[in-house]
Protein backbone atom coordinates (compact mmCIF):
# COMPACT_ATOMS: atom_id res chain seq x y z
CA UNK A 1 0.00 0.00 0.00
CA UNK A 2 2.76 2.41 0.90
CA UNK A 3 4.38 1.91 -2.49
CA UNK A 4 1.09 2.80 -4.17
CA UNK A 5 0.90 5.99 -2.07
CA UNK A 6 4.04 7.24 -3.82
CA UNK A 7 2.17 7.25 -7.14
CA UNK A 8 0.51 10.68 -7.54
CA UNK A 9 -2.29 9.09 -9.58
CA UNK A 10 -3.22 6.59 -6.87
CA UNK A 11 -6.45 7.14 -4.96
CA UNK A 12 -7.81 4.78 -2.33
CA UNK A 13 -11.60 4.56 -2.10
CA UNK A 14 -13.00 2.85 0.98
CA UNK A 15 -16.32 1.06 0.52
CA UNK A 16 -17.97 0.22 3.81
CA UNK A 17 -21.38 -0.82 5.10
CA UNK A 18 -22.99 -1.08 8.52
CA UNK A 19 -22.08 -4.26 10.43
CA UNK A 20 -25.65 -5.58 10.37
CA UNK A 21 -25.82 -5.17 6.60
CA UNK A 22 -22.45 -6.87 6.08
CA UNK A 23 -23.66 -9.77 8.23
CA UNK A 24 -26.91 -10.09 6.25
CA UNK A 25 -25.00 -10.08 2.97
CA UNK A 26 -22.50 -12.64 4.26
CA UNK A 27 -25.36 -14.82 5.49
CA UNK A 28 -26.99 -14.64 2.04
CA UNK A 29 -23.70 -15.70 0.38
CA UNK A 30 -23.44 -18.69 2.71
CA UNK A 31 -19.66 -18.69 2.56
CA UNK A 32 -18.03 -20.87 5.25
CA UNK A 33 -16.01 -18.97 7.80
CA UNK A 34 -18.05 -15.77 7.84
CA UNK A 35 -19.62 -16.76 11.16
CA UNK A 36 -23.10 -18.26 11.52
CA UNK A 37 -24.25 -15.69 14.09
CA UNK A 38 -23.96 -11.92 14.35
CA UNK A 39 -21.80 -12.34 17.47
CA UNK A 40 -19.34 -14.66 15.69
CA UNK A 41 -19.34 -12.47 12.57
CA UNK A 42 -18.56 -9.37 14.67
CA UNK A 43 -15.82 -11.24 16.56
CA UNK A 44 -14.20 -12.26 13.26
CA UNK A 45 -14.31 -8.66 12.05
CA UNK A 46 -12.78 -7.46 15.30
CA UNK A 47 -9.91 -9.92 14.82
CA UNK A 48 -9.38 -8.65 11.26
CA UNK A 49 -9.25 -5.09 12.56
CA UNK A 50 -7.09 -5.98 15.56
CA UNK A 51 -3.53 -5.15 16.40
CA UNK A 52 -2.01 -8.52 15.53
CA UNK A 53 0.39 -7.90 12.61
CA UNK A 54 -0.55 -11.33 11.21
CA UNK A 55 -4.21 -10.29 10.89
CA UNK A 56 -5.56 -8.26 7.98
CA UNK A 57 -5.65 -4.98 9.92
CA UNK A 58 -8.31 -3.59 7.63
CA UNK A 59 -8.71 -0.56 9.89
CA UNK A 60 -5.25 0.68 8.90
CA UNK A 61 -6.15 0.58 5.23
CA UNK A 62 -9.48 2.27 5.97
CA UNK A 63 -7.68 5.08 7.77
CA UNK A 64 -5.53 5.67 4.68
CA UNK A 65 -8.50 6.08 2.35
CA UNK A 66 -8.82 9.30 0.38
CA UNK A 67 -12.60 8.97 0.18
CA UNK A 68 -15.38 6.79 1.56
CA UNK A 69 -18.55 5.31 0.08
CA UNK A 70 -21.18 3.80 2.37
CA UNK A 71 -22.71 0.76 0.69
CA UNK A 72 -25.96 0.69 2.64
CA UNK A 73 -28.38 0.50 -0.27
CA UNK A 74 -28.90 -1.35 -3.50
CA UNK A 75 -26.23 -2.36 -5.97
CA UNK A 76 -27.46 0.39 -8.26
CA UNK A 77 -27.00 2.96 -5.50
CA UNK A 78 -23.46 1.73 -4.92
CA UNK A 79 -22.72 2.04 -8.63
CA UNK A 80 -24.04 5.62 -8.64
CA UNK A 81 -21.88 6.55 -5.66
CA UNK A 82 -18.78 5.05 -7.24
CA UNK A 83 -19.57 6.72 -10.59
CA UNK A 84 -19.98 10.07 -8.81
CA UNK A 85 -16.66 9.58 -7.06
CA UNK A 86 -14.92 8.66 -10.31
CA UNK A 87 -16.44 11.69 -12.02
CA UNK A 88 -15.15 13.99 -9.25
CA UNK A 89 -11.78 12.26 -9.37
CA UNK A 90 -11.64 12.70 -13.14
CA UNK A 91 -12.43 16.39 -12.82
CA UNK A 92 -9.67 16.83 -10.26
CA UNK A 93 -7.22 14.89 -12.42
CA UNK A 94 -8.19 16.95 -15.46
CA UNK A 95 -7.81 20.19 -13.52
CA UNK A 96 -4.39 19.12 -12.25
CA UNK A 97 -3.28 18.25 -15.76
CA UNK A 98 -4.35 21.57 -17.23
CA UNK A 99 -7.33 20.07 -19.03
CA UNK A 100 -10.67 21.43 -18.39
DALINNOR-V840154 format. One record per backbone hydrogen bond with DSSP energy under -1.0 kcal/mol. NH is the residue of the N-H (numbers start at 1). CO is the residue of the C=O. Records with the same first field share a line. If there is no record, write none. Layout:
NH: CO  CO
This chain:
5: 1
7: 4
10: 7
14: 67
16: 69
22: 18
23: 19
24: 20
25: 21
26: 22
27: 23
28: 24
29: 25
30: 26
34: 31
41: 37
42: 38
43: 39
44: 40
45: 41
46: 42
47: 43
48: 44
49: 45
50: 47
55: 52
57: 48
58: 48
60: 57
62: 58
63: 59
65: 62
66: 12
67: 12
69: 14
71: 16
72: 70
78: 74
79: 75
80: 76
81: 77
82: 78
83: 79
84: 80
85: 81
86: 82
87: 83
88: 84
89: 85
90: 86
91: 87
92: 88
93: 89
94: 90
95: 91
96: 92
97: 93
98: 95
99: 94
